[in-house]
Amino acid sequence: QLQASGGGLVQAGGSLRVSCAASVSVYVMGWFRQAPGKEREFVAAINWSGRNPNYADSVKGRFTISRDNAKNTVYLQMNSLKPEDTAVYYCAATGSYGYTDPLKYGYWGQGTLVTVSS
C-alpha cells in the first residue's frame, strides 16, 4: 500500500514537497502526474540505492526525487513550480528500474493534488 501526501496550492515559482510512504520496502519508487484531460505521465523514479534517479525532461533541474529506506518513503521536492505542473501526483512502485511507462508499475498510491497558480 502506498500513501501519498503533501499536495496543495502554491504560486508559480514556489516550492512544494510531496511524500509517499509504502507499507513494505520496494525496489523502485516513482512519481507520475495527471493533469485534467491528459494522460498520466512519468515524472521521476528512484531505485533502492538512490543513485542515478531518472527524471522527465520537463522537470529536470527543478524537481528532486529522494528516498528514506528506513521509512519506506519517497519524496519529490518540487522547486520553481510552473502552472503547467498542476496535476494530481501519484506515487507508484515496481520491481525493475528504468521504466517510464505507467503500465510497468504495479502498485499505486491514491494521488495528491498539486495546484500552481500564475
C-alpha positions in Angstrom: 0.0 0.0 0.0 1.3 3.5 -0.9 0.1 6.6 0.8 0.8 10.0 -0.8 0.6 13.3 1.0 1.8 16.9 0.8 0.0 18.4 -2.2 -1.5 21.8 -2.1 -1.8 25.2 -3.7 1.4 27.2 -4.4 2.2 30.2 -6.5 4.3 30.0 -9.6 8.0 30.0 -8.8 7.3 28.4 -5.4 8.2 25.1 -3.9 6.4 22.1 -2.6 7.3 18.6 -1.3 5.2 15.6 -1.7 5.8 12.3 0.1 4.8 8.7 -0.4 5.0 6.1 2.3 5.0 2.4 1.5 3.8 -0.3 3.8 6.7 -2.5 2.7 10.1 -1.9 1.2 10.1 -1.7 -2.6 12.9 -1.6 -5.1 11.8 1.2 -7.3 9.5 4.1 -6.4 8.4 6.7 -8.8 6.1 9.7 -9.3 3.7 10.2 -12.1 1.2 13.0 -12.7 -2.0 13.5 -14.5 -3.5 16.9 -15.5 -7.2 17.2 -16.4 -7.8 15.9 -19.8 -4.3 14.5 -20.2 -2.7 11.1 -19.9 -0.7 10.1 -16.9 2.9 10.9 -17.4 6.2 9.9 -15.8 7.9 12.5 -13.5 10.7 10.7 -11.7 11.9 7.4 -10.3 14.5 6.2 -7.9 15.8 2.8 -7.1 16.9 1.3 -3.7 20.4 2.7 -3.9 19.2 6.3 -4.7 21.9 6.7 -7.3 21.2 8.0 -10.8 17.5 8.8 -10.4 15.5 9.2 -13.6 13.6 12.4 -14.5 11.3 13.5 -17.2 12.8 16.3 -19.3 10.1 18.7 -18.3 11.2 18.6 -14.6 14.9 18.2 -14.8 16.7 20.8 -12.8 13.6 21.7 -10.9 12.4 18.5 -9.2 14.4 16.2 -7.0 13.4 12.7 -6.0 14.8 11.1 -2.9 14.0 8.2 -0.6 14.4 7.2 3.0 14.7 3.4 3.0 14.4 3.2 6.8 10.9 4.8 6.5 10.0 3.2 3.1 9.2 6.7 2.0 10.0 8.6 -1.2 9.9 12.3 -1.6 9.6 14.7 -4.5 10.9 18.1 -3.9 9.4 20.5 -6.5 11.1 23.9 -7.0 10.4 26.7 -9.5 6.9 25.4 -10.0 5.0 26.4 -13.1 1.3 26.5 -13.8 1.8 23.6 -16.2 2.9 21.4 -13.2 -0.6 21.5 -11.9 -1.8 17.9 -11.7 -2.7 15.0 -9.4 0.6 13.5 -8.5 0.7 9.7 -8.0 3.4 7.6 -6.4 4.0 4.1 -7.8 6.2 1.2 -7.2 7.7 -1.6 -9.3 10.4 -4.2 -9.1 12.5 -3.1 -12.0 14.3 0.1 -12.7 14.3 2.2 -15.8 10.6 2.2 -16.7 8.7 5.4 -17.5 5.6 3.6 -18.7 2.9 3.6 -16.0 1.8 0.2 -17.1 5.1 -1.2 -15.8 4.3 0.0 -12.3 2.0 -2.5 -10.4 1.4 -0.5 -7.2 -0.2 2.9 -6.9 -1.0 5.4 -4.3 -4.2 7.4 -4.2 -2.7 10.7 -5.6 -2.3 14.1 -4.2 -3.3 17.3 -5.9 -0.7 20.0 -6.7 -2.1 23.3 -8.0 0.2 26.0 -9.2 -1.3 29.4 -9.6 0.0 32.0 -12.0 
